[in-house]
Amino acid sequence: MSNYVCKGAKLKCSMGSSQSDLNVIHLVNSVCLDNSPMANIMDYKPMMNIMSFGQCKSLANPTVAAATAANYGKLQEMPCIPNIVAPWLNGKMNMLIKGQPALMNNSKCMCIWAGVIEIADDGQGAAVGSQKVGTGATRVEEDNKVPKITKIYWVDKNGKNRALSELFENEECTLCLKVERGCVGKTINLTLEADEGKKFVGGETTRTYDNLVVKDDNTAYIGQFKVEYER
């Protein structure tokens, strides 16, 4: 039996090392099921709807291929940054959410690095403040707990954690925001300020990243992150 999928659903990738959470960002007139915003087939944007799956093992991924070659042919997994360019398949065509077919728990989508992304848990009832009972486990989120960032670091191409002070301009990486415990599934916002006397490309002195989902490791991620200033 197919079920509707909601925000907080658990996703898995055939090439990833861990599960990911589905983030649904419908800012106006969200359609909810058990207080959880329902997803549609257009909720596929990488690092916005679909977050990192931990480590990637696909040799179709250039970073994995390069690291494996440097490791004398022994597979070297690298940080996953999903690369999805097409909507979910198998949506419910006669049930529209925000004008698009509803996402179902038998829906799938593809990462261009050969990963097949599937839905491990539909997320129904996973809204903040609700209780979800699984196989021998009960999880209750705290209504009034606001996520607080305790550490910011980045991951280099070799999978090594590096201090923010070691990040150079125009260097692409995965930015990691460590959050205090007890906030898994919640979202946080991050606002960066440009160095004194500088402006980001586009002319802004600040740059905001909204609705970053806290993962099971108490970390939120920003993929393909880089600092670019105007010249």
GUVO-80992 format. One record per residue: x, y, z of N, C-alpha, C in turn; chain; residue number from 1; residue in one letter. Coordinates in nm, 2 decimals. Each point is the difference from the previous one (the first is absolute). Example, Ala and Ser with C-alpha at 12.3 -4.5 7.8 and 13.67 -1.06 7.14 Angstrom:
1.32,-0.57,0.78,-0.09,0.12,0.00,0.09,0.12,0.00,A,1,A
-0.04,0.11,-0.07,0.09,0.11,0.00,-0.08,0.11,0.08,A,2,S
//
This chain:
0.09,-0.12,0.00,-0.09,0.12,0.00,0.09,0.12,0.00,A,1,M
-0.03,0.10,-0.09,0.07,0.12,0.00,-0.05,0.11,0.10,A,2,S
0.10,0.07,0.06,-0.04,0.10,0.09,0.05,0.14,-0.04,A,3,N
-0.06,0.10,0.04,0.04,0.14,-0.03,0.13,0.02,0.08,A,4,Y
0.09,0.09,-0.05,0.13,0.03,0.06,-0.01,0.14,0.05,A,5,V
0.06,0.02,0.12,-0.01,0.13,0.07,0.14,0.05,0.04,A,6,C
0.01,0.12,0.03,0.13,0.06,0.05,0.05,-0.09,0.12,A,7,K
0.13,-0.02,0.00,0.06,-0.09,0.10,0.01,-0.14,-0.04,A,8,G
-0.05,-0.04,-0.12,0.02,-0.14,-0.05,0.14,-0.04,-0.01,A,9,A
0.03,-0.12,0.02,0.14,-0.05,0.00,0.02,-0.05,-0.14,A,10,K
0.12,0.04,-0.06,0.04,-0.04,-0.14,0.12,-0.08,0.01,A,11,L
0.02,-0.09,-0.10,0.12,-0.08,-0.01,0.05,0.00,-0.14,A,12,K
0.13,0.00,-0.02,0.06,0.00,-0.13,0.09,-0.13,-0.02,A,13,C
-0.01,-0.06,-0.11,0.07,-0.13,-0.02,0.15,0.02,0.00,A,14,S
0.05,0.13,-0.01,0.14,0.03,0.00,0.05,0.07,0.13,A,15,M
-0.10,0.03,0.09,0.03,0.07,0.12,0.02,-0.09,0.12,A,16,G
0.07,0.06,0.10,0.03,-0.08,0.12,-0.10,0.02,0.11,A,17,S
-0.09,0.10,-0.01,-0.10,0.02,0.11,-0.12,0.06,-0.06,A,18,S
-0.11,0.00,0.08,-0.13,0.05,-0.05,0.00,0.15,0.01,A,19,Q
-0.09,0.06,-0.07,-0.02,0.15,-0.01,-0.14,0.03,0.04,A,20,S
-0.03,0.13,0.03,-0.13,0.04,0.03,-0.05,0.09,-0.12,A,21,D
-0.13,-0.02,-0.03,-0.06,0.08,-0.10,-0.05,0.13,0.06,A,22,L
0.04,0.11,-0.06,-0.05,0.13,0.04,-0.10,0.06,-0.09,A,23,N
-0.11,0.04,0.05,-0.11,0.05,-0.09,-0.02,0.15,0.04,A,24,V
0.03,0.09,-0.10,-0.01,0.14,0.02,-0.11,0.06,-0.09,A,25,I
-0.12,-0.01,0.05,-0.12,0.07,-0.06,-0.04,0.11,0.09,A,26,H
0.05,0.12,-0.04,-0.01,0.12,0.10,-0.15,0.05,0.02,A,27,L
-0.08,-0.02,-0.10,-0.14,0.05,0.01,-0.10,-0.11,-0.02,A,28,V
-0.10,-0.01,0.09,-0.11,-0.10,-0.02,0.05,-0.14,-0.01,A,29,N
0.08,-0.04,0.09,0.05,-0.14,-0.01,-0.12,-0.10,0.02,A,30,S
0.01,-0.11,-0.07,-0.10,-0.11,0.03,0.06,-0.10,0.09,A,31,V
-0.07,-0.02,0.12,0.06,-0.08,0.10,-0.08,-0.13,0.03,A,32,C
0.07,-0.10,0.04,-0.06,-0.13,0.05,0.06,-0.03,0.14,A,33,L
-0.09,0.00,0.10,0.04,-0.02,0.14,0.10,0.11,0.03,A,34,D
-0.02,0.12,-0.04,0.08,0.12,0.03,0.13,0.00,-0.07,A,35,N
0.03,-0.09,-0.09,0.12,-0.01,-0.08,-0.03,0.05,-0.14,A,36,S
0.08,0.10,-0.05,-0.02,0.04,-0.14,0.02,-0.11,-0.10,A,37,P
-0.09,-0.02,-0.09,0.01,-0.10,-0.10,0.09,0.04,-0.12,A,38,M
0.07,-0.10,-0.05,0.10,0.03,-0.11,-0.06,-0.03,-0.14,A,39,A
0.06,0.07,-0.10,-0.04,-0.04,-0.14,0.12,-0.04,-0.08,A,40,N
-0.01,-0.04,-0.12,0.11,-0.05,-0.08,0.10,0.10,-0.03,A,41,I
-0.03,0.13,0.02,0.10,0.11,-0.03,0.09,0.03,0.13,A,42,M
-0.02,-0.07,0.10,0.08,0.01,0.12,0.13,-0.09,-0.01,A,43,D
0.08,0.03,-0.10,0.12,-0.08,-0.03,0.13,0.08,0.00,A,44,Y
-0.01,0.13,0.03,0.12,0.08,-0.01,0.11,-0.04,0.09,A,45,K
0.12,-0.03,-0.05,0.11,-0.04,0.09,0.04,0.10,0.10,A,46,P
0.03,-0.04,0.12,0.04,0.08,0.11,-0.11,0.11,0.04,A,47,M
-0.12,-0.01,-0.05,-0.11,0.08,0.04,-0.11,-0.09,0.04,A,48,M
-0.04,-0.10,-0.08,-0.10,-0.10,0.03,0.07,-0.13,0.04,A,49,N
0.10,-0.04,-0.08,0.07,-0.13,0.03,0.14,0.04,0.04,A,50,I
0.04,-0.05,0.13,0.12,0.04,0.06,0.11,-0.11,-0.03,A,51,M
0.11,0.02,0.06,0.11,-0.10,-0.02,-0.03,-0.14,0.06,A,52,S
0.05,-0.10,-0.07,-0.01,-0.14,0.05,0.13,-0.05,0.06,A,53,F
0.07,0.09,0.07,0.12,-0.04,0.06,0.12,-0.01,-0.09,A,54,G
0.05,-0.12,-0.03,0.11,-0.02,-0.09,-0.05,-0.07,-0.13,A,55,Q
0.05,0.04,-0.11,-0.03,-0.06,-0.13,0.10,-0.10,-0.04,A,56,C
-0.05,-0.11,-0.06,0.10,-0.11,-0.04,-0.01,-0.02,-0.15,A,57,K
-0.07,0.09,-0.08,-0.01,-0.02,-0.14,0.12,0.04,-0.08,A,58,S
0.06,-0.08,-0.08,0.11,0.04,-0.08,-0.04,0.09,-0.12,A,59,L
-0.13,0.01,-0.02,-0.05,0.10,-0.09,0.01,0.14,0.05,A,60,A
0.02,0.02,0.13,0.03,0.12,0.06,0.14,0.04,-0.02,A,61,N
0.03,0.11,-0.07,0.15,0.03,-0.02,0.08,0.01,0.12,A,62,P
-0.05,0.05,0.11,0.08,0.01,0.12,0.04,-0.13,0.06,A,63,T
-0.10,-0.10,-0.01,0.03,-0.13,0.05,0.10,-0.07,-0.10,A,64,V
-0.02,0.02,-0.13,0.09,-0.06,-0.09,0.14,0.05,0.02,A,65,A
0.02,0.13,0.02,0.13,0.05,0.01,0.06,-0.04,0.13,A,66,A
-0.08,-0.01,0.11,0.06,-0.04,0.13,0.04,-0.15,-0.01,A,67,A
-0.09,-0.08,-0.07,0.03,-0.14,-0.01,0.13,-0.02,-0.08,A,68,T
0.02,0.07,-0.11,0.12,-0.01,-0.08,0.12,0.04,0.08,A,69,A
-0.01,0.10,0.09,0.11,0.04,0.08,0.03,-0.10,0.11,A,70,A
-0.10,-0.08,0.03,0.01,-0.10,0.10,0.04,-0.14,-0.06,A,71,N
0.07,0.01,-0.12,0.04,-0.12,-0.07,-0.11,-0.10,-0.03,A,72,Y
-0.11,0.05,-0.04,-0.11,-0.08,-0.05,-0.09,-0.05,0.11,A,73,G
0.03,0.02,0.13,-0.09,-0.05,0.11,-0.11,0.11,0.02,A,74,K
-0.12,-0.04,0.00,-0.11,0.09,0.01,0.01,0.10,0.12,A,75,L
0.00,0.13,-0.03,0.00,0.10,0.10,-0.12,0.08,-0.01,A,76,Q
-0.09,-0.02,0.10,-0.13,0.08,0.00,0.03,0.14,0.03,A,77,E
-0.09,0.09,-0.05,0.02,0.14,0.02,-0.14,0.06,0.04,A,78,M
0.01,0.12,0.06,-0.13,0.06,0.05,-0.10,0.02,-0.11,A,79,P
-0.12,-0.04,0.03,-0.11,0.00,-0.10,-0.06,0.14,-0.01,A,80,C
0.00,0.05,-0.13,-0.08,0.12,-0.03,-0.09,-0.04,-0.11,A,81,I
-0.13,-0.03,0.03,-0.09,-0.05,-0.10,-0.01,0.09,-0.13,A,82,P
-0.01,-0.06,-0.11,-0.01,0.07,-0.13,-0.12,-0.05,-0.08,A,83,N
-0.11,0.06,0.03,-0.13,-0.05,-0.06,-0.06,0.11,-0.09,A,84,I
-0.03,-0.04,-0.12,-0.04,0.10,-0.10,-0.15,-0.03,-0.05,A,85,V
-0.06,-0.10,0.05,-0.14,-0.03,-0.05,-0.09,-0.03,0.12,A,86,A
-0.13,0.03,-0.01,-0.10,-0.03,0.11,-0.01,-0.15,0.03,A,87,P
-0.06,-0.02,0.11,-0.04,-0.14,0.05,-0.09,-0.06,-0.10,A,88,W
0.02,-0.13,-0.02,-0.09,-0.08,-0.08,-0.11,-0.07,0.08,A,89,L
-0.11,-0.03,-0.06,-0.11,-0.08,0.06,-0.08,0.08,0.10,A,90,N
-0.02,0.13,-0.03,-0.08,0.08,0.09,-0.15,-0.03,-0.03,A,91,G
-0.09,0.04,0.09,-0.14,-0.03,-0.01,-0.06,0.11,-0.08,A,92,K
-0.03,-0.03,-0.13,-0.04,0.10,-0.10,-0.14,0.06,0.03,A,93,M
-0.09,-0.07,0.07,-0.13,0.05,0.03,-0.01,0.07,0.14,A,94,N
0.12,0.02,0.06,0.00,0.07,0.13,0.11,0.11,-0.01,A,95,M
-0.04,0.12,-0.01,0.09,0.11,-0.02,0.03,0.07,0.13,A,96,L
0.13,0.02,0.02,0.05,0.08,0.12,0.07,0.12,-0.06,A,97,I
-0.05,0.12,0.03,0.05,0.12,-0.06,0.02,0.00,-0.15,A,98,K
-0.10,-0.07,-0.06,-0.01,0.00,-0.15,0.08,-0.11,-0.06,A,99,G
0.07,-0.09,0.08,0.08,-0.11,-0.06,-0.04,-0.13,0.07,A,100,Q
0.02,-0.11,-0.08,-0.04,-0.13,0.06,0.06,-0.03,0.13,A,101,P
-0.08,-0.06,0.09,0.05,-0.03,0.14,0.11,-0.11,-0.01,A,102,A
0.10,0.02,0.09,0.11,-0.10,0.01,-0.05,-0.12,0.08,A,103,L
0.03,-0.12,-0.05,-0.04,-0.12,0.07,0.12,-0.08,0.05,A,104,M
-0.02,-0.09,0.09,0.11,-0.08,0.06,0.06,-0.10,-0.10,A,105,N
-0.06,-0.02,-0.11,0.07,-0.09,-0.10,0.06,0.08,-0.12,A,106,N
0.01,0.14,0.02,0.06,0.08,-0.10,0.15,-0.01,0.01,A,107,S
0.07,0.03,-0.11,0.15,-0.01,0.00,0.05,0.12,-0.08,A,108,K
0.12,0.04,0.02,0.07,0.09,-0.09,0.15,-0.04,-0.01,A,109,C
0.07,0.06,-0.09,0.14,-0.04,-0.03,0.09,0.11,0.02,A,110,M
0.12,-0.03,0.06,0.11,0.09,0.00,0.09,-0.03,-0.12,A,111,C
0.05,0.10,-0.06,0.08,-0.02,-0.13,0.13,-0.08,0.03,A,112,I
0.03,-0.02,0.13,0.12,-0.08,0.03,-0.05,-0.15,0.02,A,113,W
-0.11,-0.04,-0.06,-0.05,-0.14,-0.01,-0.07,-0.05,0.13,A,114,A
-0.03,0.09,0.09,-0.07,-0.04,0.12,-0.15,0.00,-0.02,A,115,G
-0.07,-0.11,0.04,-0.14,0.00,0.00,-0.06,0.04,0.14,A,116,V
-0.08,0.10,0.00,-0.05,0.06,0.13,-0.14,-0.05,0.02,A,117,I
-0.02,-0.06,0.12,-0.13,-0.06,0.03,-0.05,0.06,0.14,A,118,E
-0.12,-0.03,0.03,-0.06,0.05,0.13,-0.01,-0.12,0.09,A,119,I
0.08,0.02,0.11,0.00,-0.11,0.10,-0.11,0.01,0.11,A,120,A
-0.05,0.12,0.02,-0.11,0.03,0.09,-0.07,0.12,-0.05,A,121,D
-0.14,0.00,0.00,-0.08,0.10,-0.06,0.00,0.13,0.08,A,122,D
0.04,0.00,0.12,0.00,0.13,0.08,-0.13,0.04,0.06,A,123,G
-0.10,-0.08,-0.02,-0.13,0.05,0.05,0.00,0.00,0.15,A,124,Q
-0.04,0.11,0.06,0.00,0.02,0.14,0.13,0.05,0.06,A,125,G
0.10,0.03,-0.09,0.13,0.04,0.04,0.02,0.15,0.03,A,126,A
-0.11,0.07,0.01,0.01,0.14,0.02,0.05,0.03,0.14,A,127,A
0.06,0.12,0.03,0.04,0.03,0.13,-0.11,0.00,0.10,A,128,V
0.03,-0.07,0.11,-0.11,-0.01,0.11,-0.08,-0.13,-0.01,A,129,G
0.01,-0.07,-0.11,-0.08,-0.13,-0.02,0.08,-0.12,0.05,A,130,S
-0.06,-0.11,0.01,0.06,-0.12,0.04,-0.01,-0.10,-0.11,A,131,Q
0.11,-0.06,-0.03,0.00,-0.10,-0.11,0.06,-0.13,0.06,A,132,K
-0.07,-0.11,-0.01,0.04,-0.13,0.05,0.04,-0.09,-0.11,A,133,V
0.12,-0.05,0.01,0.06,-0.10,-0.10,0.02,-0.13,0.06,A,134,G
0.09,-0.08,-0.05,0.03,-0.13,0.05,0.07,0.01,0.13,A,135,T
-0.07,0.00,0.11,0.06,0.01,0.13,0.06,0.13,0.04,A,136,G
-0.03,0.10,-0.07,0.05,0.14,0.04,-0.10,0.10,-0.01,A,137,A
0.00,0.10,0.09,-0.09,0.11,0.01,0.08,0.13,0.00,A,138,T
-0.04,0.09,-0.08,0.08,0.13,-0.01,-0.10,0.11,0.02,A,139,R
0.03,0.09,0.10,-0.08,0.11,0.03,0.09,0.13,-0.01,A,140,V
-0.04,0.09,-0.09,0.08,0.12,-0.02,-0.05,0.10,0.10,A,141,E
0.09,0.09,0.05,-0.03,0.10,0.09,-0.05,0.13,-0.08,A,142,E
-0.12,0.04,0.04,-0.07,0.11,-0.07,0.09,0.13,0.01,A,143,D
0.05,0.03,0.12,0.05,0.13,0.02,0.15,0.01,-0.01,A,144,N
0.07,-0.10,-0.05,0.14,0.00,-0.01,0.04,0.06,-0.13,A,145,K
0.08,0.11,0.00,0.04,0.07,-0.12,0.15,-0.05,-0.03,A,146,V
0.03,-0.05,-0.12,0.13,-0.05,-0.02,0.11,0.11,0.01,A,147,P
0.11,-0.03,0.06,0.11,0.09,0.02,0.12,-0.06,-0.06,A,148,K
0.07,0.08,-0.08,0.13,-0.05,-0.07,0.11,0.01,0.10,A,149,I
0.07,-0.12,0.02,0.11,0.00,0.09,0.13,0.00,-0.06,A,150,T
0.01,-0.03,-0.13,0.13,-0.01,-0.07,-0.03,0.01,-0.16,A,151,K
0.09,0.07,-0.07,-0.01,0.00,-0.14,0.14,-0.04,-0.06,A,152,I
-0.01,-0.10,-0.09,0.13,-0.04,-0.06,-0.03,-0.04,-0.15,A,153,Y
0.10,-0.04,-0.07,-0.02,-0.05,-0.14,0.07,-0.12,-0.03,A,154,W
-0.04,-0.07,-0.10,0.06,-0.13,-0.04,0.08,0.02,-0.13,A,155,V
0.13,-0.03,0.00,0.07,0.01,-0.12,-0.02,-0.12,-0.10,A,156,D
0.07,0.00,-0.11,-0.02,-0.10,-0.10,0.05,-0.14,0.04,A,157,K
0.08,0.00,0.11,0.05,-0.13,0.05,-0.09,-0.05,0.12,A,158,N
-0.11,0.07,0.02,-0.09,-0.04,0.11,0.05,0.04,0.14,A,159,G
0.09,0.10,0.01,0.06,0.04,0.13,-0.08,0.12,0.04,A,160,K
-0.03,0.01,0.13,-0.07,0.11,0.06,0.11,0.11,0.02,A,161,N
-0.04,0.12,-0.04,0.09,0.12,0.01,-0.07,0.12,0.07,A,162,R
0.08,0.08,0.06,-0.05,0.12,0.07,-0.04,0.10,-0.10,A,163,A
-0.10,0.08,0.04,-0.05,0.10,-0.09,0.11,0.10,-0.04,A,164,L
0.09,0.03,0.09,0.11,0.09,-0.03,0.09,-0.05,-0.11,A,165,S
-0.01,-0.13,-0.03,0.09,-0.05,-0.11,-0.07,0.00,-0.13,A,166,E
-0.12,0.05,-0.01,-0.07,0.00,-0.13,0.04,0.12,-0.08,A,167,L
0.05,-0.02,-0.12,0.04,0.11,-0.09,-0.11,0.04,-0.09,A,168,F
0.01,0.13,-0.05,-0.10,0.05,-0.09,-0.01,-0.09,-0.13,A,169,E
-0.12,-0.03,-0.05,-0.03,-0.07,-0.12,0.03,-0.15,0.01,A,170,N
0.03,-0.05,0.12,0.02,-0.14,0.02,-0.13,-0.07,0.04,A,171,E
-0.04,-0.09,-0.09,-0.13,-0.07,0.02,0.01,-0.11,0.10,A,172,E
-0.10,-0.02,0.08,0.01,-0.10,0.11,-0.14,-0.03,0.05,A,173,C
-0.01,-0.09,0.09,-0.13,-0.02,0.08,0.02,0.07,0.13,A,174,T
-0.09,0.10,0.03,0.01,0.07,0.13,-0.09,-0.08,0.10,A,175,L
0.05,-0.02,0.12,-0.07,-0.08,0.10,-0.03,0.09,0.12,A,176,C
-0.12,-0.01,0.05,-0.05,0.08,0.11,-0.03,-0.10,0.11,A,177,L
0.08,-0.01,0.10,-0.03,-0.09,0.11,-0.10,0.07,0.10,A,178,K
-0.11,-0.08,0.03,-0.11,0.06,0.08,-0.01,-0.08,0.13,A,179,V
-0.04,0.07,0.11,-0.02,-0.07,0.12,-0.09,-0.12,-0.01,A,180,E
0.01,-0.10,0.09,-0.08,-0.12,-0.01,-0.15,0.03,0.03,A,181,R
-0.08,-0.09,-0.06,-0.15,0.02,0.03,-0.07,0.08,-0.11,A,182,G
0.07,0.03,-0.11,-0.07,0.08,-0.10,-0.01,-0.07,-0.14,A,183,C
0.02,-0.13,0.00,0.00,-0.07,-0.13,-0.14,0.02,-0.07,A,184,V
0.01,0.03,-0.13,-0.12,0.02,-0.08,-0.05,0.14,0.00,A,185,G
0.05,0.09,0.09,-0.04,0.14,0.00,0.09,0.07,-0.10,A,186,K
-0.04,0.13,-0.03,0.08,0.08,-0.09,0.06,0.12,0.06,A,187,T
0.12,0.04,-0.05,0.07,0.12,0.04,0.03,0.09,-0.11,A,188,I
0.02,0.12,0.02,0.05,0.10,-0.10,0.14,0.05,0.03,A,189,N
0.07,0.03,-0.10,0.14,0.05,0.02,0.01,0.13,-0.08,A,190,L
0.05,0.10,0.06,0.03,0.13,-0.07,0.15,0.03,0.01,A,191,T
0.07,0.01,-0.11,0.14,0.03,-0.01,0.02,0.15,-0.03,A,192,L
0.09,0.06,0.06,0.04,0.14,-0.02,0.13,0.00,-0.08,A,193,E
0.00,0.09,-0.10,0.12,0.02,-0.08,0.11,0.06,0.08,A,194,A
0.13,-0.03,-0.03,0.11,0.07,0.06,-0.02,0.15,-0.01,A,195,D
0.06,0.07,0.09,-0.01,0.15,0.00,0.05,0.06,-0.13,A,196,E
-0.09,0.08,-0.06,0.04,0.07,-0.12,-0.02,-0.08,-0.13,A,197,G
-0.06,-0.12,0.02,-0.02,-0.09,-0.12,-0.15,-0.03,-0.02,A,198,K
-0.04,-0.04,-0.12,-0.13,-0.04,-0.03,0.00,-0.14,-0.07,A,199,K
-0.10,-0.08,0.03,-0.01,-0.13,-0.07,-0.04,0.03,-0.14,A,200,F
0.03,-0.10,-0.09,-0.05,0.01,-0.14,-0.15,0.03,0.00,A,201,V
-0.04,0.10,-0.07,-0.14,0.04,0.00,-0.02,0.13,0.08,A,202,G
0.10,0.04,0.08,0.00,0.13,0.06,-0.05,0.00,0.15,A,203,G
-0.03,-0.12,0.05,-0.05,0.00,0.14,0.12,-0.01,0.10,A,204,E
-0.03,0.06,0.12,0.10,-0.01,0.11,-0.03,-0.12,0.09,A,205,T
-0.12,-0.05,-0.02,-0.04,-0.12,0.08,-0.06,-0.11,-0.10,A,206,T
0.01,-0.12,0.04,-0.06,-0.11,-0.07,-0.06,-0.10,0.09,A,207,R
-0.13,-0.03,-0.03,-0.08,-0.08,0.10,-0.03,-0.14,-0.07,A,208,T
0.01,-0.10,0.08,-0.03,-0.14,-0.04,-0.12,-0.04,0.10,A,209,Y
-0.12,-0.02,-0.06,-0.12,-0.03,0.08,-0.03,-0.15,0.00,A,210,D
-0.07,-0.04,0.11,-0.06,-0.13,0.01,0.10,-0.11,-0.02,A,211,N
0.11,0.01,0.06,0.10,-0.11,0.00,-0.04,-0.11,0.10,A,212,L
-0.02,-0.12,-0.05,-0.06,-0.11,0.09,0.12,-0.06,0.08,A,213,V
-0.03,-0.02,0.13,0.10,-0.06,0.09,-0.02,-0.15,-0.02,A,214,V
0.12,-0.07,-0.03,0.00,-0.14,-0.03,0.01,-0.08,0.13,A,215,K
0.00,-0.14,-0.02,0.01,-0.09,0.12,0.13,0.01,0.07,A,216,D
0.10,0.06,-0.06,0.13,0.02,0.07,0.01,0.14,0.06,A,217,D
-0.12,0.06,0.02,-0.01,0.14,0.06,0.08,0.10,-0.08,A,218,N
0.00,-0.01,-0.13,0.08,0.09,-0.09,-0.09,0.04,-0.12,A,219,T
0.00,0.12,-0.04,-0.06,0.05,-0.12,0.11,0.03,-0.10,A,220,A
-0.03,-0.02,-0.13,0.10,0.01,-0.10,-0.04,0.10,-0.11,A,221,Y
0.10,0.07,-0.06,-0.02,0.08,-0.12,0.10,-0.05,-0.10,A,222,I
-0.05,-0.07,-0.10,0.08,-0.05,-0.11,0.05,0.10,-0.10,A,223,G
0.11,-0.03,-0.07,0.05,0.09,-0.10,0.01,0.14,0.05,A,224,Q
0.05,0.02,0.12,0.01,0.13,0.06,0.14,0.06,-0.04,A,225,F
-0.01,0.13,-0.02,0.13,0.07,-0.03,-0.03,0.15,0.03,A,226,K
0.11,0.07,0.04,-0.01,0.14,0.03,0.06,0.07,-0.13,A,227,V
-0.09,0.09,-0.06,0.04,0.07,-0.12,-0.02,0.15,0.02,A,228,E
0.10,0.08,-0.01,-0.01,0.14,0.01,0.01,0.07,-0.13,A,229,Y
-0.07,0.12,-0.01,0.01,0.08,-0.12,0.14,0.06,-0.01,A,230,E
0.05,0.02,-0.12,0.14,0.06,-0.02,-0.01,0.15,-0.02,A,231,R
//
